[in-house]
């Protein structure tokens, strides 16, 4: 990481690391009201560009952010909005995509449906 971790950056990053799942900028602001929302957005953008965290769009109005210990994908229940984390072999996904003459840098899968608890 080529970025200087200021006190506020460290606090924001620690909040993401300690949370199991995704958080929006507003969620983080509710947890850290002493840090203004503009600073939170700016640092989330910086962390995303530096590939320290992932920005995930789950079809909600707000982007979600997540610190991933291990790369994984997401399934979103359209009924209860539960997010399920799952892994899938990226090599198999690349093979299934069949993209010739295309260098895949990253694969992000979001599956939408209804979980068994919503039936």
Number of C-alpha atoms within 10 A of each C-alpha: 8 5 9 8 11 9 9 15 20 13 14 22 19 12 17 20 15 9 11 11 15 18 20 20 21 16 13 18 19 12 12 16 11 9 16 10 16 11 15 20 16 13 18 24 16 15 21 16 12 13 12 14 20 20 19 19 12 18 13 8 8 13 15 20 23 22 24 15 8 7 14 16 17 18 19 19 18 14 13 11 17 15 19 14 13 12 11 11 8 16 10 9 12 15 10 9 9 9 10 9 6 7 8 10 5 7 12 12 15 17 14 16 11 16 17 7 9 11 6
